[in-house]
Amino acid sequence: MDEPVAPARVEQISARDLKAWQDRKDPITLVDVRTPGERQIATIDGSRLLDQGFHDELMTMDRQAVLVFQCHHGIRSQAAAEYFAAAGFRRVYNLSGGIEAWSQDVDPAVPRY
């Protein structure tokens, strides 16, 4: 009898490691799960808002694509990352500490709120 395949685990990534990936131009998709209002306050360059259209686009992507989820502190993005891991994506990351960590550890020009 075949063993069931466990869903991929969501890995945590630090703001500094994410910045290193961006600097190397690693192929990642950075998904912002915050509200449009929060994005007006602060964003990470290269991120895209997870709205219905982007959700649908993501669901058509190769399940080996690298997805990095981020929110304000890393809690909402963890839930979103788990959803996409359960949908079969194998390389799913959550930005530990969210955009708050990004502002503190990588880019202090990104406003804190």
N, CA, C and O atoms as CSV, one atom per row, in Angstrom:
chain,resi,resn,atom,element,x,y,z
A,1,MET,N,N,0.837,-1.169,0.000
A,1,MET,CA,C,0.000,0.000,0.000
A,1,MET,C,C,0.888,1.242,0.000
A,1,MET,O,O,1.882,1.302,0.724
A,2,ASP,N,N,0.525,2.229,-0.816
A,2,ASP,CA,C,1.301,3.463,-0.876
A,2,ASP,C,C,1.066,4.314,0.363
A,2,ASP,O,O,-0.052,4.426,0.865
A,3,GLU,N,N,2.158,4.910,0.841
A,3,GLU,CA,C,2.063,5.838,1.966
A,3,GLU,C,C,1.547,7.172,1.446
A,3,GLU,O,O,1.956,7.605,0.369
A,4,PRO,N,N,0.648,7.842,2.191
A,4,PRO,CA,C,0.207,9.161,1.746
A,4,PRO,C,C,1.372,10.145,1.810
A,4,PRO,O,O,2.233,10.056,2.685
A,5,VAL,N,N,1.382,11.072,0.877
A,5,VAL,CA,C,2.429,12.082,0.831
A,5,VAL,C,C,2.003,13.240,1.720
A,5,VAL,O,O,0.933,13.820,1.533
A,6,ALA,N,N,2.844,13.568,2.682
A,6,ALA,CA,C,2.542,14.680,3.582
A,6,ALA,C,C,2.693,15.998,2.826
A,6,ALA,O,O,3.565,16.123,1.966
A,7,PRO,N,N,1.843,16.989,3.143
A,7,PRO,CA,C,1.995,18.279,2.493
A,7,PRO,C,C,3.348,18.902,2.838
A,7,PRO,O,O,3.938,18.607,3.877
A,8,ALA,N,N,3.818,19.759,1.955
A,8,ALA,CA,C,5.091,20.434,2.198
A,8,ALA,C,C,4.993,21.269,3.465
A,8,ALA,O,O,3.936,21.810,3.789
A,9,ARG,N,N,6.083,21.363,4.156
A,9,ARG,CA,C,6.137,22.216,5.340
A,9,ARG,C,C,6.456,23.637,4.917
A,9,ARG,O,O,7.148,23.869,3.926
A,10,VAL,N,N,5.945,24.568,5.673
A,10,VAL,CA,C,6.270,25.971,5.457
A,10,VAL,C,C,7.558,26.262,6.210
A,10,VAL,O,O,7.642,26.063,7.422
A,11,GLU,N,N,8.548,26.730,5.487
A,11,GLU,CA,C,9.829,27.094,6.102
A,11,GLU,C,C,9.801,28.572,6.468
A,11,GLU,O,O,9.143,29.369,5.800
A,12,GLN,N,N,10.509,28.932,7.517
A,12,GLN,CA,C,10.643,30.333,7.909
A,12,GLN,C,C,11.886,30.904,7.230
A,12,GLN,O,O,12.907,30.227,7.109
A,13,ILE,N,N,11.786,32.151,6.793
A,13,ILE,CA,C,12.939,32.841,6.213
A,13,ILE,C,C,13.072,34.192,6.900
A,13,ILE,O,O,12.087,34.892,7.134
A,14,SER,N,N,14.299,34.537,7.214
A,14,SER,CA,C,14.545,35.832,7.858
A,14,SER,C,C,14.529,36.936,6.807
A,14,SER,O,O,14.686,36.684,5.612
A,15,ALA,N,N,14.337,38.147,7.275
A,15,ALA,CA,C,14.354,39.298,6.372
A,15,ALA,C,C,15.715,39.411,5.672
A,15,ALA,O,O,15.774,39.713,4.480
A,16,ARG,N,N,16.775,39.177,6.386
A,16,ARG,CA,C,18.118,39.273,5.782
A,16,ARG,C,C,18.321,38.209,4.703
A,16,ARG,O,O,18.903,38.486,3.654
A,17,ASP,N,N,17.839,36.996,4.963
A,17,ASP,CA,C,17.985,35.939,3.957
A,17,ASP,C,C,17.130,36.240,2.728
A,17,ASP,O,O,17.557,35.991,1.600
A,18,LEU,N,N,15.929,36.772,2.936
A,18,LEU,CA,C,15.092,37.154,1.803
A,18,LEU,C,C,15.779,38.238,0.974
A,18,LEU,O,O,15.763,38.184,-0.255
A,19,LYS,N,N,16.376,39.210,1.636
A,19,LYS,CA,C,17.095,40.273,0.931
A,19,LYS,C,C,18.246,39.686,0.118
A,19,LYS,O,O,18.488,40.116,-1.009
A,20,ALA,N,N,18.946,38.723,0.669
A,20,ALA,CA,C,20.049,38.075,-0.061
A,20,ALA,C,C,19.509,37.380,-1.302
A,20,ALA,O,O,20.129,37.454,-2.363
A,21,TRP,N,N,18.366,36.705,-1.192
A,21,TRP,CA,C,17.754,36.070,-2.368
A,21,TRP,C,C,17.421,37.117,-3.417
A,21,TRP,O,O,17.677,36.916,-4.604
A,22,GLN,N,N,16.854,38.227,-2.984
A,22,GLN,CA,C,16.507,39.292,-3.930
A,22,GLN,C,C,17.762,39.849,-4.591
A,22,GLN,O,O,17.778,40.067,-5.802
A,23,ASP,N,N,18.802,40.079,-3.816
A,23,ASP,CA,C,20.046,40.630,-4.358
A,23,ASP,C,C,20.674,39.695,-5.383
A,23,ASP,O,O,21.279,40.147,-6.355
A,24,ARG,N,N,20.530,38.387,-5.162
A,24,ARG,CA,C,21.050,37.402,-6.116
A,24,ARG,C,C,20.113,37.216,-7.307
A,24,ARG,O,O,20.441,36.528,-8.274
A,25,LYS,N,N,18.952,37.839,-7.217
A,25,LYS,CA,C,17.922,37.721,-8.262
A,25,LYS,C,C,17.415,36.286,-8.386
A,25,LYS,O,O,17.081,35.817,-9.474
A,26,ASP,N,N,17.365,35.595,-7.229
A,26,ASP,CA,C,16.781,34.252,-7.210
A,26,ASP,C,C,15.317,34.352,-7.645
A,26,ASP,O,O,14.644,35.326,-7.305
A,27,PRO,N,N,14.823,33.384,-8.375
A,27,PRO,CA,C,13.429,33.430,-8.833
A,27,PRO,C,C,12.462,33.120,-7.686
A,27,PRO,O,O,12.241,31.958,-7.344
A,28,ILE,N,N,11.896,34.168,-7.102
A,28,ILE,CA,C,10.926,34.003,-6.026
A,28,ILE,C,C,9.688,34.816,-6.356
A,28,ILE,O,O,9.742,35.789,-7.108
A,29,THR,N,N,8.583,34.398,-5.783
A,29,THR,CA,C,7.350,35.163,-5.854
A,29,THR,C,C,7.042,35.615,-4.437
A,29,THR,O,O,6.791,34.793,-3.556
A,30,LEU,N,N,7.063,36.926,-4.219
A,30,LEU,CA,C,6.839,37.502,-2.898
A,30,LEU,C,C,5.386,37.941,-2.792
A,30,LEU,O,O,4.943,38.841,-3.506
A,31,VAL,N,N,4.652,37.298,-1.895
A,31,VAL,CA,C,3.212,37.470,-1.780
A,31,VAL,C,C,2.894,38.213,-0.491
A,31,VAL,O,O,3.226,37.753,0.601
A,32,ASP,N,N,2.247,39.368,-0.629
A,32,ASP,CA,C,1.859,40.202,0.508
A,32,ASP,C,C,0.399,39.918,0.834
A,32,ASP,O,O,-0.474,40.157,0.000
A,33,VAL,N,N,0.121,39.417,2.025
A,33,VAL,CA,C,-1.245,39.060,2.396
A,33,VAL,C,C,-1.926,40.141,3.232
A,33,VAL,O,O,-3.015,39.917,3.759
A,34,ARG,N,N,-1.304,41.301,3.357
A,34,ARG,CA,C,-1.914,42.395,4.123
A,34,ARG,C,C,-3.031,43.053,3.324
A,34,ARG,O,O,-3.318,42.656,2.195
A,35,THR,N,N,-3.645,44.043,3.908
A,35,THR,CA,C,-4.723,44.771,3.250
A,35,THR,C,C,-4.141,45.831,2.316
A,35,THR,O,O,-2.990,46.235,2.482
A,36,PRO,N,N,-4.924,46.282,1.336
A,36,PRO,CA,C,-4.454,47.384,0.489
A,36,PRO,C,C,-4.068,48.620,1.310
A,36,PRO,O,O,-3.117,49.320,0.962
A,37,GLY,N,N,-4.789,48.889,2.383
A,37,GLY,CA,C,-4.447,50.022,3.237
A,37,GLY,C,C,-3.082,49.877,3.885
A,37,GLY,O,O,-2.329,50.845,3.982
A,38,GLU,N,N,-2.764,48.670,4.329
A,38,GLU,CA,C,-1.439,48.437,4.905
A,38,GLU,C,C,-0.351,48.609,3.859
A,38,GLU,O,O,0.726,49.127,4.153
A,39,ARG,N,N,-0.633,48.175,2.643
A,39,ARG,CA,C,0.355,48.325,1.557
A,39,ARG,C,C,0.602,49.792,1.229
A,39,ARG,O,O,1.689,50.152,0.777
A,40,GLN,N,N,-0.396,50.638,1.450
A,40,GLN,CA,C,-0.190,52.073,1.212
A,40,GLN,C,C,0.796,52.655,2.214
A,40,GLN,O,O,1.482,53.633,1.917
A,41,ILE,N,N,0.869,52.064,3.389
A,41,ILE,CA,C,1.789,52.542,4.426
A,41,ILE,C,C,3.214,52.071,4.137
A,41,ILE,O,O,4.163,52.850,4.224
A,42,ALA,N,N,3.354,50.792,3.794
A,42,ALA,CA,C,4.693,50.209,3.649
A,42,ALA,C,C,4.618,48.979,2.759
A,42,ALA,O,O,3.682,48.185,2.847
A,43,THR,N,N,5.634,48.833,1.888
A,43,THR,CA,C,5.724,47.636,1.045
A,43,THR,C,C,7.171,47.204,0.900
A,43,THR,O,O,8.099,47.989,1.097
A,44,ILE,N,N,7.337,45.964,0.559
A,44,ILE,CA,C,8.645,45.428,0.196
A,44,ILE,C,C,8.678,45.391,-1.324
A,44,ILE,O,O,7.780,44.837,-1.958
A,45,ASP,N,N,9.715,45.984,-1.907
A,45,ASP,CA,C,9.833,45.998,-3.366
A,45,ASP,C,C,9.725,44.590,-3.926
A,45,ASP,O,O,10.339,43.651,-3.419
A,46,GLY,N,N,8.940,44.464,-4.970
A,46,GLY,CA,C,8.783,43.184,-5.639
A,46,GLY,C,C,7.620,42.349,-5.126
A,46,GLY,O,O,7.307,41.307,-5.702
A,47,SER,N,N,6.976,42.792,-4.049
A,47,SER,CA,C,5.849,42.024,-3.516
A,47,SER,C,C,4.578,42.344,-4.296
A,47,SER,O,O,4.440,43.403,-4.907
A,48,ARG,N,N,3.656,41.384,-4.248
A,48,ARG,CA,C,2.343,41.566,-4.884
A,48,ARG,C,C,1.253,41.247,-3.878
A,48,ARG,O,O,1.366,40.308,-3.090
A,49,LEU,N,N,0.214,42.033,-3.918
A,49,LEU,CA,C,-0.926,41.840,-3.026
A,49,LEU,C,C,-1.676,40.564,-3.396
A,49,LEU,O,O,-1.969,40.322,-4.568
A,50,LEU,N,N,-1.980,39.759,-2.396
A,50,LEU,CA,C,-2.746,38.537,-2.629
A,50,LEU,C,C,-4.231,38.894,-2.677
A,50,LEU,O,O,-4.919,38.897,-1.656
A,51,ASP,N,N,-4.700,39.190,-3.867
A,51,ASP,CA,C,-6.123,39.383,-4.091
A,51,ASP,C,C,-6.630,38.164,-4.858
A,51,ASP,O,O,-5.865,37.234,-5.115
A,52,GLN,N,N,-7.905,38.159,-5.222
A,52,GLN,CA,C,-8.459,36.975,-5.889
A,52,GLN,C,C,-7.761,36.684,-7.213
A,52,GLN,O,O,-7.485,35.528,-7.534
A,53,GLY,N,N,-7.477,37.737,-7.980
A,53,GLY,CA,C,-6.810,37.542,-9.264
A,53,GLY,C,C,-5.428,36.939,-9.115
A,53,GLY,O,O,-5.055,36.045,-9.875
A,54,PHE,N,N,-4.659,37.423,-8.135
A,54,PHE,CA,C,-3.313,36.883,-7.923
A,54,PHE,C,C,-3.398,35.469,-7.356
A,54,PHE,O,O,-2.585,34.614,-7.707
A,55,HIS,N,N,-4.364,35.217,-6.490
A,55,HIS,CA,C,-4.585,33.854,-5.990
A,55,HIS,C,C,-4.778,32.896,-7.157
A,55,HIS,O,O,-4.135,31.849,-7.232
A,56,ASP,N,N,-5.677,33.271,-8.068
A,56,ASP,CA,C,-5.972,32.411,-9.212
A,56,ASP,C,C,-4.726,32.208,-10.078
A,56,ASP,O,O,-4.486,31.109,-10.578
A,57,GLU,N,N,-3.944,33.263,-10.252
A,57,GLU,CA,C,-2.697,33.160,-11.022
A,57,GLU,C,C,-1.714,32.207,-10.338
A,57,GLU,O,O,-1.096,31.367,-10.993
A,58,LEU,N,N,-1.576,32.343,-9.029
A,58,LEU,CA,C,-0.669,31.461,-8.297
A,58,LEU,C,C,-1.071,30.003,-8.448
A,58,LEU,O,O,-0.215,29.129,-8.584
A,59,MET,N,N,-2.369,29.741,-8.425
A,59,MET,CA,C,-2.842,28.360,-8.498
A,59,MET,C,C,-2.527,27.697,-9.844
A,59,MET,O,O,-2.628,26.476,-9.965
A,60,THR,N,N,-2.150,28.485,-10.852
A,60,THR,CA,C,-1.765,27.914,-12.143
A,60,THR,C,C,-0.258,27.700,-12.250
A,60,THR,O,O,0.218,27.132,-13.232
A,61,MET,N,N,0.489,28.147,-11.256
A,61,MET,CA,C,1.950,28.083,-11.321
A,61,MET,C,C,2.476,26.677,-11.046
A,61,MET,O,O,1.793,25.837,-10.461
A,62,ASP,N,N,3.703,26.451,-11.484
A,62,ASP,CA,C,4.430,25.217,-11.194
A,62,ASP,C,C,4.516,25.051,-9.678
A,62,ASP,O,O,4.846,25.996,-8.962
A,63,ARG,N,N,4.223,23.870,-9.203
A,63,ARG,CA,C,4.226,23.621,-7.763
A,63,ARG,C,C,5.634,23.626,-7.168
A,63,ARG,O,O,5.787,23.525,-5.950
A,64,GLN,N,N,6.663,23.743,-8.010
A,64,GLN,CA,C,8.036,23.875,-7.529
A,64,GLN,C,C,8.471,25.336,-7.418
A,64,GLN,O,O,9.590,25.614,-6.988
A,65,ALA,N,N,7.604,26.266,-7.799
A,65,ALA,CA,C,7.933,27.689,-7.688
A,65,ALA,C,C,8.184,28.052,-6.225
A,65,ALA,O,O,7.554,27.503,-5.322
A,66,VAL,N,N,9.105,28.975,-6.007
A,66,VAL,CA,C,9.391,29.441,-4.647
A,66,VAL,C,C,8.422,30.573,-4.318
A,66,VAL,O,O,8.405,31.614,-4.974
A,67,LEU,N,N,7.613,30.338,-3.280
A,67,LEU,CA,C,6.659,31.334,-2.817
A,67,LEU,C,C,7.077,31.797,-1.428
A,67,LEU,O,O,7.305,30.982,-0.534
A,68,VAL,N,N,7.177,33.119,-1.255
A,68,VAL,CA,C,7.482,33.704,0.053
A,68,VAL,C,C,6.301,34.591,0.423
A,68,VAL,O,O,5.942,35.505,-0.319
A,69,PHE,N,N,5.702,34.310,1.578
A,69,PHE,CA,C,4.547,35.061,2.046
A,69,PHE,C,C,4.970,36.024,3.142
A,69,PHE,O,O,5.827,35.710,3.968
A,70,GLN,N,N,4.354,37.207,3.139
A,70,GLN,CA,C,4.664,38.189,4.174
A,70,GLN,C,C,3.417,38.980,4.552
A,70,GLN,O,O,2.518,39.202,3.741
A,71,CYS,N,N,3.401,39.393,5.810
A,71,CYS,CA,C,2.350,40.272,6.323
A,71,CYS,C,C,3.023,41.269,7.261
A,71,CYS,O,O,4.191,41.606,7.067
A,72,HIS,N,N,2.308,41.740,8.263
A,72,HIS,CA,C,2.882,42.716,9.180
A,72,HIS,C,C,3.886,42.072,10.139
A,72,HIS,O,O,5.014,42.546,10.270
A,73,HIS,N,N,3.472,40.987,10.812
A,73,HIS,CA,C,4.345,40.336,11.791
A,73,HIS,C,C,4.632,38.866,11.498
A,73,HIS,O,O,5.430,38.247,12.202
A,74,GLY,N,N,3.995,38.294,10.470
A,74,GLY,CA,C,4.283,36.914,10.096
A,74,GLY,C,C,3.223,35.910,10.491
A,74,GLY,O,O,3.416,34.710,10.295
A,75,ILE,N,N,2.112,36.361,11.041
A,75,ILE,CA,C,1.073,35.423,11.480
A,75,ILE,C,C,0.083,35.137,10.360
A,75,ILE,O,O,-0.170,33.974,10.042
A,76,ARG,N,N,-0.481,36.180,9.757
A,76,ARG,CA,C,-1.407,35.972,8.635
A,76,ARG,C,C,-0.704,35.299,7.471
A,76,ARG,O,O,-1.282,34.444,6.800
A,77,SER,N,N,0.540,35.683,7.231
A,77,SER,CA,C,1.273,35.092,6.112
A,77,SER,C,C,1.567,33.611,6.360
A,77,SER,O,O,1.628,32.833,5.409
A,78,GLN,N,N,1.748,33.212,7.611
A,78,GLN,CA,C,1.950,31.798,7.918
A,78,GLN,C,C,0.713,31.002,7.506
A,78,GLN,O,O,0.828,29.932,6.908
A,79,ALA,N,N,-0.463,31.524,7.827
A,79,ALA,CA,C,-1.701,30.839,7.461
A,79,ALA,C,C,-1.847,30.738,5.945
A,79,ALA,O,O,-2.245,29.695,5.426
A,80,ALA,N,N,-1.527,31.811,5.239
A,80,ALA,CA,C,-1.615,31.789,3.773
A,80,ALA,C,C,-0.607,30.806,3.196
A,80,ALA,O,O,-0.921,30.072,2.259
A,81,ALA,N,N,0.598,30.787,3.747
A,81,ALA,CA,C,1.633,29.868,3.274
A,81,ALA,C,C,1.184,28.418,3.469
A,81,ALA,O,O,1.396,27.575,2.597
A,82,GLU,N,N,0.569,28.134,4.606
A,82,GLU,CA,C,0.085,26.774,4.863
A,82,GLU,C,C,-1.006,26.387,3.867
A,82,GLU,O,O,-1.073,25.235,3.440
A,83,TYR,N,N,-1.849,27.327,3.501
A,83,TYR,CA,C,-2.896,27.075,2.503
A,83,TYR,C,C,-2.266,26.656,1.172
A,83,TYR,O,O,-2.694,25.676,0.562
A,84,PHE,N,N,-1.252,27.398,0.727
A,84,PHE,CA,C,-0.622,27.082,-0.559
A,84,PHE,C,C,0.217,25.806,-0.478
A,84,PHE,O,O,0.316,25.075,-1.463
A,85,ALA,N,N,0.812,25.530,0.662
A,85,ALA,CA,C,1.520,24.253,0.826
A,85,ALA,C,C,0.529,23.092,0.725
A,85,ALA,O,O,0.821,22.069,0.106
A,86,ALA,N,N,-0.634,23.260,1.334
A,86,ALA,CA,C,-1.653,22.212,1.257
A,86,ALA,C,C,-2.180,22.049,-0.163
A,86,ALA,O,O,-2.692,20.988,-0.520
A,87,ALA,N,N,-2.055,23.110,-0.980
A,87,ALA,CA,C,-2.486,23.051,-2.382
A,87,ALA,C,C,-1.424,22.412,-3.273
A,87,ALA,O,O,-1.590,22.348,-4.491
A,88,GLY,N,N,-0.332,21.939,-2.667
A,88,GLY,CA,C,0.669,21.196,-3.427
A,88,GLY,C,C,1.959,21.928,-3.718
A,88,GLY,O,O,2.863,21.344,-4.316
A,89,PHE,N,N,2.085,23.195,-3.318
A,89,PHE,CA,C,3.347,23.899,-3.524
A,89,PHE,C,C,4.384,23.322,-2.574
A,89,PHE,O,O,4.105,23.103,-1.395
A,90,ARG,N,N,5.585,23.078,-3.094
A,90,ARG,CA,C,6.609,22.363,-2.329
A,90,ARG,C,C,7.678,23.268,-1.729
A,90,ARG,O,O,8.397,22.847,-0.823
A,91,ARG,N,N,7.797,24.507,-2.217
A,91,ARG,CA,C,8.854,25.418,-1.748
A,91,ARG,C,C,8.189,26.696,-1.245
A,91,ARG,O,O,8.164,27.720,-1.929
A,92,VAL,N,N,7.653,26.605,-0.031
A,92,VAL,CA,C,6.835,27.669,0.545
A,92,VAL,C,C,7.529,28.215,1.793
A,92,VAL,O,O,7.951,27.463,2.672
A,93,TYR,N,N,7.633,29.535,1.844
A,93,TYR,CA,C,8.320,30.213,2.944
A,93,TYR,C,C,7.435,31.296,3.533
A,93,TYR,O,O,6.591,31.879,2.853
A,94,ASN,N,N,7.650,31.547,4.815
A,94,ASN,CA,C,6.993,32.633,5.521
A,94,ASN,C,C,8.072,33.586,6.016
A,94,ASN,O,O,9.052,33.156,6.625
A,95,LEU,N,N,7.896,34.885,5.755
A,95,LEU,CA,C,8.853,35.881,6.233
A,95,LEU,C,C,8.674,36.036,7.743
A,95,LEU,O,O,7.696,36.617,8.214
A,96,SER,N,N,9.622,35.512,8.473
A,96,SER,CA,C,9.581,35.563,9.932
A,96,SER,C,C,9.644,37.012,10.397
A,96,SER,O,O,10.582,37.741,10.073
A,97,GLY,N,N,8.629,37.420,11.164
A,97,GLY,CA,C,8.595,38.798,11.661
A,97,GLY,C,C,7.962,39.778,10.702
A,97,GLY,O,O,7.775,40.946,11.044
A,98,GLY,N,N,7.625,39.321,9.495
A,98,GLY,CA,C,6.923,40.151,8.523
A,98,GLY,C,C,7.656,41.418,8.113
A,98,GLY,O,O,8.878,41.526,8.225
A,99,ILE,N,N,6.865,42.373,7.634
A,99,ILE,CA,C,7.451,43.625,7.154
A,99,ILE,C,C,8.077,44.412,8.305
A,99,ILE,O,O,8.941,45.261,8.084
A,100,GLU,N,N,7.644,44.132,9.518
A,100,GLU,CA,C,8.256,44.761,10.695
A,100,GLU,C,C,9.730,44.361,10.772
A,100,GLU,O,O,10.591,45.215,10.981
A,101,ALA,N,N,10.023,43.088,10.606
A,101,ALA,CA,C,11.413,42.617,10.619
A,101,ALA,C,C,12.180,43.193,9.436
A,101,ALA,O,O,13.353,43.545,9.564
A,102,TRP,N,N,11.519,43.288,8.283
A,102,TRP,CA,C,12.157,43.862,7.097
A,102,TRP,C,C,12.614,45.292,7.391
A,102,TRP,O,O,13.745,45.669,7.082
A,103,SER,N,N,11.722,46.080,7.991
A,103,SER,CA,C,12.043,47.471,8.309
A,103,SER,C,C,13.172,47.573,9.327
A,103,SER,O,O,14.040,48.439,9.208
A,104,GLN,N,N,13.166,46.702,10.316
A,104,GLN,CA,C,14.185,46.747,11.363
A,104,GLN,C,C,15.529,46.192,10.907
A,104,GLN,O,O,16.572,46.733,11.274
A,105,ASP,N,N,15.525,45.119,10.109
A,105,ASP,CA,C,16.762,44.401,9.798
A,105,ASP,C,C,17.341,44.675,8.415
A,105,ASP,O,O,18.528,44.447,8.184
A,106,VAL,N,N,16.505,45.168,7.485
A,106,VAL,CA,C,16.965,45.313,6.100
A,106,VAL,C,C,16.859,46.753,5.601
A,106,VAL,O,O,17.840,47.320,5.122
A,107,ASP,N,N,15.677,47.338,5.714
A,107,ASP,CA,C,15.448,48.648,5.088
A,107,ASP,C,C,14.687,49.567,6.038
A,107,ASP,O,O,13.456,49.558,6.053
A,108,PRO,N,N,15.406,50.358,6.830
A,108,PRO,CA,C,14.744,51.247,7.766
A,108,PRO,C,C,13.926,52.352,7.100
A,108,PRO,O,O,13.176,53.056,7.776
A,109,ALA,N,N,14.062,52.511,5.784
A,109,ALA,CA,C,13.246,53.489,5.070
A,109,ALA,C,C,11.792,53.004,4.908
A,109,ALA,O,O,10.895,53.797,4.619
A,110,VAL,N,N,11.576,51.697,5.097
A,110,VAL,CA,C,10.214,51.171,5.055
A,110,VAL,C,C,9.543,51.536,6.370
A,110,VAL,O,O,10.003,51.120,7.434
A,111,PRO,N,N,8.451,52.315,6.312
A,111,PRO,CA,C,7.822,52.784,7.555
A,111,PRO,C,C,7.333,51.634,8.425
A,111,PRO,O,O,6.865,50.607,7.933
A,112,ARG,N,N,7.457,51.837,9.723
A,112,ARG,CA,C,6.910,50.902,10.707
A,112,ARG,C,C,5.550,51.424,11.134
A,112,ARG,O,O,5.327,52.633,11.197
A,113,TYR,N,N,4.658,50.516,11.422
A,113,TYR,CA,C,3.318,50.932,11.868
A,113,TYR,C,C,2.774,49.948,12.887
A,113,TYR,O,O,1.660,50.124,13.381
